[in-house]
Amino acid sequence: MPNKTELKRIGLKTTQPRLKILEGNPTRHLGADSIYKRLFEEGEQSGPATAYRVLAQFESAGLVMRHNFEGGSALFELNDADHHD
């Protein structure tokens, strides 16, 4: 799983929302809505737009791959070299 060093290596600052999103998701599949709900339950003040924005940044940086589904929903999968389907 990516960490602070990895974020810096790819040119992203290690902000609290980015770290919380990475560190708080033990599964490989990330959904913006579920991330937002988890952060909210943990008392974070970030809004749902933060989860979407961070995931889009991770996608642009190659940390995650987006999987689009019917109805417009999407899940993001960690782009992990050790992960094989």
Secondary structure, 3 states (H helix, E strand, C coil): CCCHHHHHHCCCCCCHHHHHHHHCCCCCEECHHHHHHHHHHCCCCCCHHHHHHHHHHHHHHCCEEEEECHHHCEEEEECCCCCCC
